[in-house]
């Protein structure tokens, strides 16, 4: 409800009752993150994950807290700390395999690096834990496309379109699939080109106009 003052106060009251109550610490950090107080969020997360010097007196409260690792990864991603973010997302998945958001974030980096084989099991696990996750299905379709599993990729993209046709990326990804797949079942080369053009036009309709892309070239 965007009542950050009350959120902070209630979480602090919880910590007065139990100074080691980890969920309250993560709530404080998440509230700072949502309200763009990134330095304060990172400070709160450091208390949870790392502790402060001297560590003997101020040890980490919960160094394996997967939600805290995910949150720090999101902040570091935003700040351009790619290596740090990847490490946080990977650790979060190791500690909480059911943390779908961490799987999606890690897979996004892997797909950007061309590591579709490593991203695929992460995403297949993500859709098992959350069958309705649109980002998981979208990334999984992209992973299948890069692995040349074209029929599987089209199935995932079709699922995304059925659930949210306003998402620009799915139309772009479908266009790439139609353009570069050697042959999709039931389609000729000419049909695939026609579908690719249609998807690119749809992408241009729903995309953010201020962002540059290569859709015209395609």
C-alpha positions in Angstrom: 0.0 0.0 0.0 3.1 2.2 -0.2 2.9 3.1 3.5 6.7 2.8 3.9 6.7 4.6 7.3 4.4 2.0 8.9 6.2 -0.9 7.2 9.5 0.2 8.7 8.0 0.9 12.1 6.2 -2.4 12.4 9.3 -4.3 11.2 11.4 -2.5 13.8 8.9 -3.4 16.5 9.2 -7.0 15.5 13.0 -6.8 15.9 12.6 -5.3 19.3 10.6 -8.4 20.3 13.1 -10.7 18.6 16.4 -9.1 17.5 17.3 -12.1 15.4 14.0 -12.3 13.5 15.4 -12.6 9.9 12.1 -12.1 8.0 11.7 -8.6 9.5 15.2 -7.7 8.4 14.5 -8.7 4.8 11.2 -6.8 4.9 13.1 -3.7 5.9 15.6 -4.1 3.1 12.8 -4.8 0.6 10.9 -1.7 1.6 14.1 0.4 1.1 14.5 -1.2 -2.3 11.0 -0.5 -3.4 11.3 3.1 -2.4 14.7 3.5 -4.2 16.8 3.8 -1.0 19.3 1.4 -2.4 22.2 2.2 -0.1 20.0 1.6 2.9 18.7 -1.6 1.4 22.2 -2.8 0.8 23.2 -1.9 4.4 20.3 -3.9 5.8 21.2 -6.9 3.5 24.8 -6.7 4.7 23.6 -7.2 8.3 21.7 -10.3 7.2 24.2 -11.8 4.8 27.7 -10.6 5.9 27.6 -9.0 9.3 29.9 -6.1 10.3 33.4 -5.8 11.7 34.3 -7.1 14.1 32.4 -10.2 12.9 32.7 -11.9 16.2 30.5 -9.3 17.7 28.3 -8.6 14.7 28.0 -11.9 12.7 25.7 -12.3 9.8 22.1 -12.9 11.0 21.3 -15.4 8.2 24.0 -15.8 5.5 22.1 -18.4 3.6 18.8 -16.4 3.3 17.8 -16.9 -0.3 15.4 -14.0 -0.4 18.1 -11.6 0.8 20.5 -13.0 -1.8 17.9 -12.5 -4.5 17.2 -8.9 -3.4 20.9 -8.0 -3.3 21.3 -9.6 -6.8 18.5 -7.4 -8.1 20.1 -4.3 -6.7 23.6 -5.2 -8.0 22.1 -5.9 -11.4 20.5 -2.5 -11.4 23.9 -1.0 -10.5 25.7 -2.7 -13.3 27.5 -5.3 -11.1 26.9 -8.2 -13.4 29.3 -10.7 -11.9 28.1 -9.9 -8.4 24.4 -10.2 -9.4 25.0 -13.6 -11.1 26.7 -14.9 -8.0 23.8 -13.8 -5.8 21.2 -15.3 -8.0 23.1 -18.6 -8.3 23.5 -18.8 -4.5 19.8 -18.0 -4.0 18.8 -20.9 -6.4 21.2 -23.3 -4.6 19.6 -22.5 -1.2 16.0 -22.2 -2.4 15.4 -24.2 -5.6 11.7 -23.1 -5.5 12.7 -19.4 -5.7 11.4 -18.9 -9.2 12.4 -15.2 -9.5 16.0 -16.1 -8.8 15.9 -18.9 -11.5 14.5 -16.4 -14.0 17.1 -13.7 -13.2 20.0 -16.1 -13.5 18.6 -17.6 -16.7 18.4 -14.2 -18.2 22.1 -13.6 -17.7 22.9 -17.1 -19.1 20.8 -16.6 -22.2 22.5 -13.2 -22.8 25.8 -15.1 -22.6 24.6 -17.8 -25.0 24.5 -20.5 -22.4 21.1 -21.9 -23.3 22.0 -25.4 -22.2 22.7 -24.2 -18.6 19.6 -21.9 -18.6 17.2 -24.6 -19.8 17.1 -26.9 -16.7 16.8 -23.7 -14.5 13.7 -22.6 -16.5 12.2 -26.1 -16.7 12.4 -26.1 -12.9 10.9 -22.6 -12.8 7.7 -23.6 -14.7 7.3 -26.7 -12.5 7.4 -24.6 -9.4 5.2 -21.9 -11.0 3.3 -23.0 -14.1 1.7 -19.6 -14.5 5.0 -17.6 -14.6 5.0 -15.7 -17.9 8.7 -14.7 -17.6 9.7 -18.3 -17.0 7.8 -19.5 -20.1 9.2 -16.7 -22.2 12.8 -17.4 -21.2 12.2 -21.1 -21.7 11.0 -20.5 -25.2 14.1 -18.5 -25.9 16.3 -21.2 -24.5 14.6 -23.9 -26.6 15.0 -21.6 -29.7 18.7 -21.2 -29.1 19.0 -25.0 -28.7 17.2 -25.5 -32.0 14.3 -27.2 -30.3 12.0 -25.2 -32.4 8.7 -27.0 -31.8 9.2 -26.7 -28.0 10.1 -23.0 -28.4 6.9 -22.3 -30.4 4.8 -24.1 -27.7 6.2 -21.9 -25.0 5.8 -18.7 -27.0 2.2 -19.6 -28.0 1.5 -20.1 -24.3 2.9 -16.6 -23.5 0.8 -15.0 -26.3 -2.3 -16.7 -25.0 -1.7 -15.3 -21.5 -0.3 -11.8 -22.4 -0.3 -10.8 -26.1 0.7 -7.2 -25.1 4.2 -8.4 -24.2 6.6 -7.0 -26.9 9.4 -9.6 -26.3 7.3 -12.6 -27.2 6.5 -11.2 -30.6 10.1 -10.4 -31.2 11.1 -13.9 -30.2 8.5 -15.5 -32.4 9.7 -13.4 -35.3 13.3 -14.8 -34.7 11.9 -18.3 -34.5 10.0 -18.0 -37.8 13.0 -16.4 -39.5 15.7 -18.8 -38.5 14.1 -22.2 -37.9 14.8 -24.4 -40.9 11.3 -25.7 -41.1 8.4 -25.6 -38.6 5.8 -28.3 -38.7 3.0 -27.5 -41.1 4.7 -24.3 -42.5 6.5 -23.5 -45.7 9.5 -21.2 -45.9 7.2 -18.5 -47.4 4.6 -18.9 -44.6 7.3 -18.6 -42.0 8.6 -15.3 -43.5 5.0 -14.0 -43.6 4.5 -14.9 -39.9 7.8 -13.3 -39.0 6.8 -10.0 -40.7 3.5 -10.1 -38.9 5.1 -10.7 -35.5 7.7 -7.9 -36.1 4.9 -5.5 -36.9 3.0 -6.5 -33.8 6.3 -6.0 -31.8 6.6 -2.5 -33.2 3.0 -1.7 -32.2 3.4 -2.7 -28.6 7.1 -1.9 -27.9 8.3 1.1 -25.9 8.8 3.7 -28.7 11.7 5.4 -27.1 13.9 2.3 -27.2 16.0 1.4 -30.2 16.0 -2.1 -31.7 16.8 -4.0 -34.9 13.2 -4.8 -35.9 13.3 -2.6 -39.0 16.5 -4.3 -40.2 14.9 -7.7 -39.5 
